[in-house]
């Protein structure tokens, strides 16, 4: 049983220039900067539910569904990481959050990087869960792994999703949790791989963007499919570090929530002065 207070999560929508964005929010404003959580692709804010219940015991925590993910509307055309970042900023502005800390998971790490690049003065501290750095050859290999699978009566798309979920499941992740995860993949319909496509495109200049950031950045490296690639980001960090978590895998925020909250909070900014 967790020793941390468990807060209720509320859900709501905010208008964006392309449609509506869905978000989850927990906790109350405090002297700590609000923590904005950015999910991986093609998931949603749902992956932060257990984390948010505990992490919000001393601050406001918000997890936003990126355009085309979760319950946010699907844009008419594909979006770039730059577009995702601008949309998240529009939601933050609409919620009047001021300066924020960022927690980005996989694709969310790229979005966090771009958000800090776009508005560096509004970001205090960044925590990333994995940060993919690839050679040109590896970029092509990764792209080929995440091509959309056409629908057919045999359900190849769905069986592939389940096979991948089982293959990369982290320690102690239940079949029910895997089922919820796969269900999130399906919400965007035929746009379900747009987030990955945007992330792989952003890899072309990710190193330049993250190298330009003066913010304190902690990159958590769980033992998932990016474990061997993430340490490469260390040389691009002006003010940060990569920390390995070999005992964690996909789903660690659900299966080892209290430790995840403790580790992430330790990496976040100290109490800011009132502004």
N, C-alpha and C positions, 0 to 999 in steps of 0.2 A: 504494500500500500504506500502511495506517495505521501511524503510529509509536507508537500507544498499545497497551498490552497488551490482548489479547482474552480475556475471561473466559468460562468456561462458565456457561450458564444452567441452573438446576435448576427443576423444576416440581413443584407440590404442591397440596393442597387444605386448606382450613381450614373448620371448621363455623361456620355462621351461623344466626341464628334462623329463617330461611326455608328453609335447605338447606345446600349446600356452595358455597364460593367457591374458584375456581381462581386461582393466582397463579404468577408467574415471579419468580425471585430470583437475583441474581448478586453476587459480591464477598463481602467480609467486614466485620464491624463495625470501625469505626475511630473516630478523634476527630471525624470529620465525622458530622453527623446522617444517618441513613438517608434515602434519597430514595425517595419513594413516587410512582409514575407512574400517572396517571389518564387513561384513553383517551377518545376521541371516540365518538359513537354512529353506527351500531350496530356498532362495531368491538370490539377486545379488547386485552389486553396484548400480543398478537402484534405490534402496530405499534411497540413499543418494543424488539424483539429486538436489532437491530443497535446501537441506542443503548446498551442495557444492557451489551452485551459490552465496550464501551469505557468507558462512564461508571463502571463498577464497579471500575476499577483502583485506586481509593483509598477506596472507601466501599461500603456495602451499598446495593443498588438493588433495589426491589421494584415490580413492576407487577401490579395486581390486576384481574381481570375483574369488572366491576360485575354485580350481580344481573341475570340474563337476557341476559348478553353472554358471548361466548367459550364457555368450558367451565363457567362458573358456572351453578348451577341457575336455572331460570326461576321467579320467584315466582308464587303463585296469582293475585295481583292486581297491578295496575300500581303502580309505585313512583314516588315524588317524588324530587327532588334531595335533599331532607332525608333520605329513606329510604336513598338511595344513600350519602350521607355517613355515616349511622349504621352502615350495613353495613361500609363501608370501615374505620371506626374499630373495629368489633368484630374485624375481621381483624388490624388493627394491634395491638390489645390482646392477641389470642390469640398473636401472634408476638412479643410483649414488646419492641416496637421503641422505646418511650419517645417522646421528642420527635422530630419528623420535618420534613424539607423536602418540599414538594409540587410536582409538575410536572403540570399539567392541560392537556389538549388539547381544544379546543372544548367539548363537554359536560363533559369533565373539568375545565375551568376553572370551571364553575359548581359542580361537586362540591367542588373545592378551596376555593372561596369559602365554601361552606356548612360544610365541615369546620372551617375556621378560625373561622367564626362560632360553631359549636357548642363547640369546645374551643380557644380562642385561645392558651392557655398551652402547648399541645402542638405548635403549629406555629411553626417558626422563620422560614422564608422560602418564598415562593411564586413560581413561574415559570408563566406561562400562555402557551399557544400559541393566540392569538386570544381575544377576549373580546367577545361579541356584545352590543351595546347598540342597541336598536331603539325607534322610536316606536310608538305604539299601532297605527297603520295598517300599519307594516312588520311588526309581530308577526303580524297576520292573513295577510299575504302569505307570510311564511316558513312559517307553519303549513300553508298550502295546498300548499306545495311538498313537504311531508314526510308526506302522508297515506298510510296503508298501501294497497297495491294488492292487490285480491283475486286469489287464485290462479285461473288459467284454463289451458286446454289450449294456448293460444298462447304461454304463458310471458311475458306482458306485464310481470309484476313483475321477472323476471330480465333481460329486454332493457332495461327502464328503468334498472335498477341498473348495467348495463354501459355504457349510453349516458352516464349521469351520471359514472361513473368515468373514462371517456375524456375527457369534456368538461372535467373539473376536474383531470386528471392534471398533476402537477408536472413540471418539467424533468427529463429523464433517467430517468423512471419507466418501467420495462419493462412489456410486456404481461403477463408472468408475475407481476410484483408487483401489477398491477391485478387479476389473477385471484384472487390470494390475498386481496386486500382485499375483493372482492365476495363471496368465500366466507365471510368473517367476518360479512357482513350476514345470512347465511342461518341462522346457528346458533340464533337465538332463535325461529325459526318464525314464528308469527303475532304474536309479541311484538316483532318486529324494530324497530318504530317507537316503542316505549315510552320509550326514552331521549330521543329528540328531543321527544316530547310533554312529558316532565318538564322538559326544558331550556327549552322555550318557555313553560311555565307559570311557571317560576322567573324568567323575564325580567320579570315583573310587579313583582318586588321585588329583583332583582339589584343595581340601583344602590344601594339602601338598605343591602344587606348588605355590598357591597364597600366602601362609604363608611365603614362602621363599623370596618374592619380597620386596625390600626396596623402590621401586618407590612410588611416590604419586599416589594413585588410588582413583578416585571418582566413585562411583557406583550410577547411576541414576535409580530410581525405579518407573517407570510409572505403572499405574493401569491396567496392562495386566495380562495374565494368570500366570505370575511368581511373582506377587506383594507380595503374602504372604510368598514366599520362599526366595526372595532376601535378606531381612534384616539379615538372618542368616550368610551372608558372613562377616558382620562387625567384628566379633571376630577374623577373620583370617587376617585382614589387619594390617600390621605393620605401615603404614603411609597413612591412608585413611579414608573414611567415606561413609555411605550410605545416600542418599538424596531422600526422597519420593516425588513423583509428582502425587498425587491422581487424578488430573484433566486431566492427559494425559493417552492415551492408545496406542494401535497399530496405527502407522501412524502419530504420533505427529510431526515428522520432516517435514511432508507435510502440516499439518493443523495448526501448531503453530511454523512455521519455525524460525521467528525472535527471539522468546524467546528461542527456542532450541539452536540456534547459540550462543546467549548471555550466556546461562547457561553453555554450553560445553566449550566455550572459557574461561570463568572465571575459569574453573577447569584445564585448560591446563597450561603448563609450561610458565614461564616468558621468555622474550627475552634472549636467551643464548649469551654468549660471543662468538666471532668469533673463529672457530677452523680450 
